């Protein structure tokens, strides 16, 4: 969804983005295989059929780590003129503000922010909503 893989320490992701490393969840020699329903034919001889708390915790951590890397990286790409790399924020920039400094609403900024929220809703949840949907007000 972000165009990046959850591969390990994201602090150095920009240094090894081209490096051939498997994503954490796909690496069969690592710890996530059994958490996600794999078997070892010794102690675990049947695959899981229902999600468990560990799966949820891993997904939460992955979402958190990827968001903490992707969001600032996209805004940095905008500043560097790499607008084609922006997957999550095509309609807003760091300058997009919902209000003027005096607290009055800034219609152009609010419109861009709502448009991006609607876009994210469709991208991440797969649900298309109308612009006037109360969820986006």
Backbone as JSON, one array per atom type, in Angstrom:
{
  "sequence": "XXXXXXXXXXXXXXXXXXXXXXXXXXXXXXXXXXXXXXXXXXXXXXXXXXXXXXXXXXXXXXXXXXXXXXXXXXXXXXXXXXXXXXXXXXXXXXXXXXXXXXXXXXXXXXXXXXXXXXXXXXXXXXXXXXXXXXXXX",
  "N": [[0.81, -1.2, 0.0], [2.02, 1.19, 0.57], [4.09, 1.22, -1.12], [6.47, 0.36, -0.2], [8.43, -2.18, 1.46], [8.11, -3.97, 4.51], [10.91, -4.41, 5.99], [12.81, -4.48, 8.0], [15.04, -2.55, 10.0], [14.02, 0.67, 9.57], [15.37, 2.99, 9.77], [17.64, 3.05, 8.23], [16.63, 2.64, 5.73], [16.63, 4.2, 3.41], [19.23, 3.94, 2.59], [19.55, 1.29, 1.81], [17.55, 0.61, -0.01], [17.56, -0.56, -2.52], [18.79, -2.88, -2.02], [18.88, -6.42, -2.04], [16.81, -7.84, -0.11], [14.61, -9.93, 1.66], [11.19, -9.28, 2.43], [10.04, -8.94, 5.79], [7.81, -10.57, 6.55], [7.84, -12.51, 4.6], [10.11, -14.01, 4.78], [11.15, -17.16, 5.16], [12.83, -18.36, 7.0], [12.63, -17.0, 9.3], [11.01, -15.57, 12.21], [8.24, -14.96, 11.82], [6.75, -16.74, 10.35], [5.49, -18.96, 11.69], [3.81, -17.54, 13.42], [1.93, -16.53, 11.71], [0.35, -18.72, 11.0], [1.84, -20.87, 10.07], [3.33, -24.2, 10.06], [5.42, -26.42, 11.99], [5.7, -29.08, 11.95], [6.38, -30.47, 14.19], [5.86, -29.46, 17.01], [3.74, -27.9, 16.21], [1.29, -28.92, 14.23], [-0.89, -28.38, 12.68], [-2.24, -25.87, 10.58], [-3.09, -22.5, 11.58], [-6.45, -21.37, 11.83], [-7.88, -19.18, 12.56], [-7.48, -15.68, 13.23], [-5.07, -14.44, 15.63], [-3.98, -12.89, 18.75], [-1.24, -12.27, 18.53], [-0.88, -12.01, 15.77], [-2.39, -9.7, 15.31], [-0.91, -7.87, 16.84], [1.53, -7.83, 15.44], [0.66, -6.79, 13.0], [-0.19, -4.26, 13.85], [2.25, -3.17, 14.7], [3.68, -3.2, 12.28], [2.11, -1.45, 10.7], [2.42, 0.91, 12.17], [5.26, 1.34, 12.09], [5.65, 1.56, 9.31], [4.05, 3.77, 8.68], [5.35, 5.75, 10.13], [7.65, 5.98, 8.69], [6.88, 6.34, 5.98], [5.12, 8.62, 5.76], [6.61, 11.1, 6.51], [8.62, 10.76, 4.6], [7.27, 10.97, 2.16], [6.45, 13.67, 2.2], [8.96, 14.85, 2.22], [9.89, 14.01, -0.29], [8.15, 15.53, -1.87], [9.14, 18.1, -1.36], [11.63, 17.83, -2.51], [10.97, 17.69, -5.11], [10.08, 15.3, -6.17], [7.46, 14.41, -7.01], [6.07, 12.28, -8.21], [6.52, 10.11, -6.61], [4.76, 10.16, -4.54], [2.43, 8.47, -2.89], [0.48, 8.43, -0.93], [-0.23, 11.1, -0.34], [-1.24, 12.89, -2.55], [-2.68, 15.25, -2.92], [-2.15, 17.2, -1.03], [0.24, 19.38, 0.59], [3.07, 20.27, 2.68], [2.45, 22.87, 3.12], [-0.28, 23.01, 3.07], [-2.93, 24.19, 4.74], [-5.61, 24.17, 7.09], [-6.76, 26.41, 8.28], [-6.59, 29.98, 8.5], [-4.05, 32.03, 10.06], [-5.36, 33.59, 11.92], [-7.43, 32.01, 12.74], [-9.66, 31.74, 11.17], [-11.46, 29.76, 8.76], [-9.72, 28.28, 6.01], [-10.7, 27.94, 2.95], [-9.6, 26.77, 0.54], [-7.44, 25.22, 1.45], [-8.76, 23.51, 3.26], [-10.4, 22.13, 1.45], [-8.49, 20.75, -0.11], [-7.35, 19.09, 1.85], [-9.59, 17.57, 2.68], [-10.13, 16.31, 0.27], [-7.84, 14.73, 0.04], [-8.13, 13.09, 2.3], [-10.45, 11.69, 1.59], [-9.44, 10.37, -0.65], [-7.44, 8.75, 0.61], [-9.12, 7.18, 2.17], [-10.44, 5.68, 0.22], [-8.21, 4.42, -0.97], [-6.93, 2.95, 1.15], [-9.0, 1.61, 2.5], [-10.66, 0.75, 0.54], [-13.15, 1.79, -0.02], [-15.35, 3.81, -1.7], [-16.46, 7.06, -1.27], [-18.85, 9.77, -1.26], [-18.03, 13.23, -1.79], [-19.39, 14.96, -0.09], [-19.96, 13.44, 2.1], [-20.68, 12.95, 5.52], [-18.62, 11.9, 7.04], [-16.29, 13.03, 6.18], [-16.31, 15.67, 6.93]],
  "CA": [[0.0, 0.0, 0.0], [2.88, 2.37, 0.61], [5.16, 1.07, -2.11], [7.67, -0.09, 0.5], [8.27, -3.43, 2.19], [8.52, -3.97, 5.92], [12.08, -5.28, 5.86], [13.79, -4.37, 9.08], [15.24, -1.19, 10.47], [13.7, 1.68, 8.57], [16.27, 4.12, 9.92], [18.6, 3.01, 7.12], [15.94, 2.16, 4.54], [17.06, 4.98, 2.24], [20.56, 3.5, 2.19], [19.55, -0.05, 1.24], [16.26, 0.35, -0.65], [17.78, -1.42, -3.67], [19.42, -4.11, -1.56], [18.0, -7.57, -2.19], [16.45, -8.46, 1.17], [13.21, -10.29, 1.68], [10.31, -8.64, 3.39], [10.03, -9.7, 7.04], [6.77, -11.6, 6.61], [8.04, -13.54, 3.58], [11.34, -14.73, 5.05], [10.74, -18.43, 5.75], [13.72, -18.78, 8.08], [12.48, -16.07, 10.42], [10.03, -15.82, 13.26], [6.83, -14.65, 11.56], [6.06, -17.8, 9.62], [4.57, -19.68, 12.57], [2.81, -16.62, 13.96], [0.89, -16.37, 10.7], [-0.33, -19.96, 10.68], [2.71, -21.92, 9.56], [3.52, -25.38, 10.9], [6.8, -26.9, 12.06], [5.55, -30.54, 11.91], [6.85, -31.04, 15.46], [4.9, -29.02, 18.01], [2.58, -27.34, 15.52], [1.07, -29.79, 13.07], [-2.04, -27.91, 11.92], [-2.2, -24.42, 10.4], [-4.12, -21.71, 12.26], [-7.61, -21.04, 11.0], [-8.42, -17.91, 13.04], [-6.45, -14.72, 13.66], [-4.82, -14.42, 17.06], [-3.46, -11.63, 19.27], [0.1, -12.0, 17.99], [-1.05, -11.5, 14.41], [-2.84, -8.32, 15.44], [0.21, -7.06, 17.33], [2.48, -7.67, 14.34], [0.06, -5.87, 12.04], [-0.15, -2.92, 14.43], [3.64, -2.69, 14.65], [4.02, -2.94, 10.88], [1.42, -0.23, 10.28], [3.05, 2.03, 12.86], [6.59, 1.58, 11.54], [5.57, 2.0, 7.92], [3.52, 5.13, 8.68], [6.39, 6.65, 10.65], [8.64, 6.18, 7.64], [6.28, 6.75, 4.71], [4.53, 9.97, 5.78], [7.62, 12.16, 6.35], [9.35, 10.54, 3.37], [6.48, 11.52, 1.06], [6.53, 15.13, 2.22], [10.32, 15.18, 1.81], [9.93, 13.85, -1.75], [7.48, 16.7, -2.45], [10.06, 19.24, -1.28], [12.73, 17.58, -3.43], [10.45, 17.69, -6.46], [9.81, 13.93, -6.61], [6.03, 14.26, -6.77], [5.59, 10.99, -8.69], [6.72, 9.11, -5.55], [3.77, 10.36, -3.48], [1.33, 7.52, -3.02], [-0.56, 8.71, 0.06], [-0.61, 12.5, -0.21], [-1.11, 13.58, -3.83], [-3.46, 16.48, -2.98], [-1.73, 18.16, -0.01], [1.67, 19.59, 0.82], [3.29, 20.78, 4.04], [1.86, 24.21, 3.19], [-1.75, 22.91, 3.1], [-3.41, 24.52, 6.09], [-7.08, 24.27, 7.11], [-7.18, 27.7, 8.81], [-5.66, 31.11, 8.51], [-3.43, 32.2, 11.38], [-6.31, 34.21, 12.85], [-8.42, 31.01, 13.12], [-10.72, 31.6, 10.17], [-11.24, 28.64, 7.85], [-9.08, 28.52, 4.72], [-11.45, 26.99, 2.11], [-8.78, 26.02, -0.42], [-6.7, 24.23, 2.21], [-9.72, 22.51, 3.75], [-10.83, 21.32, 0.32], [-7.39, 19.84, -0.46], [-7.21, 18.11, 2.94], [-10.72, 16.64, 2.58], [-9.94, 15.51, -0.95], [-6.82, 13.72, 0.33], [-8.71, 12.12, 3.24], [-11.34, 10.85, 0.78], [-8.55, 9.52, -1.44], [-6.87, 7.75, 1.52], [-10.2, 6.26, 2.56], [-10.62, 4.77, -0.91], [-6.99, 3.64, -1.18], [-6.62, 2.05, 2.25], [-10.15, 0.81, 2.92], [-11.36, 0.27, -0.65], [-14.52, 2.3, -0.02], [-15.52, 5.12, -2.33], [-17.5, 7.86, -0.62], [-19.09, 11.08, -1.86], [-17.29, 14.33, -1.16], [-20.21, 15.59, 0.96], [-20.19, 12.46, 3.16], [-20.39, 13.56, 6.84], [-17.37, 11.37, 7.6], [-15.17, 13.86, 5.73], [-16.47, 17.08, 7.3]],
  "C": [[0.85, 1.26, 0.0], [3.96, 2.33, -0.45], [6.47, 0.6, -1.5], [7.38, -1.42, 1.19], [8.74, -3.24, 3.62], [9.68, -4.95, 6.02], [13.05, -5.21, 7.02], [13.91, -2.92, 9.49], [14.99, -0.18, 9.36], [14.6, 2.91, 8.7], [17.25, 4.2, 8.76], [17.95, 2.57, 5.82], [16.42, 2.89, 3.29], [18.43, 4.54, 1.73], [20.53, 2.15, 1.48], [18.24, -0.4, 0.54], [16.4, -0.58, -1.85], [18.38, -2.78, -3.26], [18.42, -5.27, -1.6], [17.82, -8.26, -0.84], [14.98, -8.79, 1.13], [12.45, -9.47, 2.71], [10.23, -9.54, 4.63], [9.01, -10.83, 7.05], [6.98, -12.72, 5.6], [9.27, -14.41, 3.84], [11.03, -16.01, 5.81], [11.64, -18.88, 6.91], [13.55, -17.92, 9.32], [11.26, -16.39, 11.27], [8.58, -15.63, 12.89], [6.07, -15.76, 10.87], [5.07, -18.54, 10.51], [3.49, -18.79, 13.15], [1.64, -16.49, 12.99], [0.35, -17.7, 10.18], [0.53, -21.06, 10.11], [2.82, -23.09, 10.53], [4.99, -25.75, 10.92], [6.85, -28.44, 12.06], [6.08, -31.23, 13.17], [5.81, -30.69, 16.53], [3.62, -28.48, 17.38], [2.37, -28.14, 14.25], [-0.17, -29.44, 12.26], [-1.95, -26.39, 11.76], [-3.32, -23.74, 11.17], [-5.25, -21.41, 11.3], [-8.23, -19.7, 11.4], [-7.27, -16.98, 13.42], [-6.28, -14.77, 15.18], [-4.21, -13.07, 17.47], [-2.09, -11.28, 18.73], [0.02, -11.45, 16.57], [-1.46, -10.03, 14.44], [-1.72, -7.4, 15.89], [1.25, -6.81, 16.24], [1.94, -6.68, 13.32], [0.08, -4.44, 12.56], [1.25, -2.35, 14.36], [4.05, -2.34, 13.22], [3.38, -1.64, 10.41], [2.07, 0.99, 10.9], [4.42, 2.36, 12.26], [6.54, 2.11, 10.11], [5.02, 3.43, 7.83], [4.58, 6.13, 9.12], [7.51, 6.87, 9.63], [8.01, 6.83, 6.41], [5.81, 8.2, 4.71], [5.6, 11.05, 5.66], [8.4, 12.01, 5.04], [8.59, 11.12, 2.17], [6.54, 13.04, 1.03], [7.93, 15.61, 1.85], [10.45, 15.07, 0.29], [9.25, 15.02, -2.45], [8.43, 17.89, -2.47], [11.23, 19.08, -2.24], [12.27, 17.52, -4.88], [10.19, 16.31, -7.03], [8.33, 13.62, -6.4], [5.46, 12.93, -7.24], [5.71, 9.89, -7.65], [5.67, 9.21, -4.45], [2.56, 9.48, -3.72], [0.17, 7.92, -2.12], [-1.05, 10.15, 0.08], [-0.47, 13.27, -1.53], [-1.79, 14.95, -3.86], [-3.05, 17.53, -1.95], [-0.22, 18.27, 0.02], [1.83, 20.02, 2.28], [2.66, 22.16, 4.22], [0.33, 24.17, 3.24], [-2.23, 23.1, 4.53], [-4.93, 24.67, 6.06], [-7.59, 25.63, 7.57], [-6.12, 28.76, 8.57], [-5.09, 31.25, 9.91], [-4.38, 32.82, 12.39], [-7.43, 33.26, 13.27], [-9.57, 30.86, 12.16], [-10.42, 30.43, 9.24], [-10.61, 29.09, 6.53], [-9.68, 27.52, 3.73], [-10.6, 26.16, 1.16], [-7.98, 24.91, 0.28], [-7.6, 23.13, 2.74], [-10.17, 21.58, 2.64], [-9.75, 20.31, -0.08], [-7.23, 18.74, 0.58], [-8.35, 17.09, 2.88], [-10.6, 15.74, 1.36], [-8.91, 14.41, -0.7], [-7.34, 12.67, 1.31], [-9.64, 11.17, 2.49], [-10.52, 9.88, -0.06], [-7.94, 8.4, -0.59], [-7.9, 6.71, 1.93], [-10.42, 5.23, 1.45], [-9.42, 3.86, -1.1], [-6.8, 2.57, -0.1], [-7.77, 1.13, 2.65], [-10.95, 0.26, 1.74], [-12.81, 0.72, -0.72], [-14.55, 3.68, -0.66], [-16.69, 5.83, -1.65], [-17.67, 9.17, -1.38], [-18.33, 12.15, -1.09], [-18.06, 14.93, 0.01], [-20.56, 14.61, 2.09], [-19.82, 13.07, 4.5], [-19.08, 13.08, 7.47], [-16.18, 12.24, 7.23], [-15.33, 15.32, 6.1], [-15.61, 17.47, 8.46]]
}
